[in-house]
């Protein structure tokens, strides 16, 4: 018997089932979303409480009913595809709830939601960027299958008892309540947004794909807007200039020495400031005795993209997108190449995610984008071997030319080291299961795993340093050893694990060792940052006589009379921060000009006013190199 193109009775039943199925899944989504509450600071105002209680039900209902309207509804009216309707909705619901669960886990550890940037890193870099243990994969896949079975069971139960459920007509009442909550929460946000009530507007960031209504223009016409707060918001929005670059600000006067020193930069991904010492990194620690040490050194951000960008450009990470779109390399690399430096660039993780091939190394003609290897440890071993081989070839063919070397080791980021490598620190996990990390988790075995990996990476760095010494190149080579950012193990008891979650020193402070031939070892007395590296190399290695502010935001570390570093601009993938060290105050700017203020342990200061003069100076620095 042929399926009729349109069957009123069958279509009506299917629509009722779909409505109830989506409604129940809305309640499931609402239940899952309560996990976000664990990261919330309890609101202080009645309006904030009203927004917090009314927004989640309406928002989750909207997210749940969008696929119902876009996918399920059209299929029910098309006879040949009607048999697929239930399976389609079950699949979409399972995918949606799975994504929501994953997002709550991601947000609890990093305080950002799954985004196109996050997915792009996974798609491009795969396990090389974000490593998951076998245990994590097994638990994750098992949970998805279990959820799918539950959705199938729910679908069958609703279909079987549909007539009984529909007869009570409660679905319409619940739907009307959800619509009312959706409208009510948006009206609250409209008012709070116009009055810059941060107790309400800051709650928005806790939920995914949440874009509540605003109506500043209308509110302004009615005289219902706080103009002083509006001025401050516009000042913050001014940070994201997209103008063309004016970089450097003036022509550079380069007077390189006759005998050029080599340069070797070794970056350990996710190397935090206190993961260095005679026990954890014995080789690097011994080497540091002959070097300049930045004992209070900070990256320019809490993520790889920003950390490497600030290291090479000496500029705030807010410039990243413009430099990337223009494919403009740093003055440091341009000048090295103009002075005939030979380049040996090797990285464990792909150099096109983040897009260092179109920024930092945009002017380098040839270098390997990816390194073969199943694990970060295998790739780190491989890039060490490749570097030693490259240097051997360079010594045989181009010994008269100076070299620039860059090695980016990734094992600390992936928490991986060889199976036969000694387990120096115990008790230690063998791998990381991100699904079990929570505020109550004992960080000791996790941190011991990290320390074991640091010990392994130290052995590779020691090979490289010993090789330089054996070739009698150590007295002719500037060597920098540092991290791109820190790594947190719930240091401040806010359930932050890893990086890219906040701007405290656990995620931004890194070791810094600078070996400079002819310079006596010392420990720098003041704070330093990645933005100081480029001007230091430009002035002392390449003979640039221009003031550092001509091409960077940093300072020459060897210049006399440098004032103490009292504040620092930092960045992440989606925000920037001004860290005032003296006041222990971190001002974080979010999208759209919204801001939050925290102390050094990432406790929110909800009543703190914007430090307008300091922020204004930061804005100027973040726009100085635009035309």
Protein Blocks (a to p, Z undefined) as FASTA:
>chain_A
ZZdfbdfklmmmmmmmmmmmmmmmmmmmmmmmmmmmmmpccdfbfklmmmmmmmmmmmmm
mmmmmmmmmmmmmmmmmmklmmmmmmmmmmmmmmmmmmmmmmmmmmmmnopacdfklmmm
mmmnmmmlmccdfklmmmmmmmmmmmmmmmmmmmmmmmmmmmmmmmnommmmmmmmmmmm
mmmmmmmmmmmmmnopaklmmmmmmpghiacdddfklmmmnopacfklmmmmmmmmmmmc
cbdcdddfbdcdddddfbdcdddddddehiafklgcjklmmmlmmmmmmcccdfbbcdfb
jbfklmmmmmmnopafklmmmmmmnopacfklmmmmmnopacddddfbdckbccfklmmm
mmpmbdcfbdcdfbfklmmmmmmmmmmmmmmmmmmmmmmpccddddddfklmnopacfkl
ccfbacddfbdcfklgcfklcfklmmmmmmmmmmmmmmmmmmmmmmmmmnopmmmcccdd
ddfbdcdehknonopghehkbccfklmgccdddddehiacdddfbdcdfklmmmmmmmmm
nopabdfklmpcbdcfkbghiacdfbdcdddfkbccdddfklopacdddehhiacdddfk
opacfkbccdfklmmmmmmmmmmmpZZ
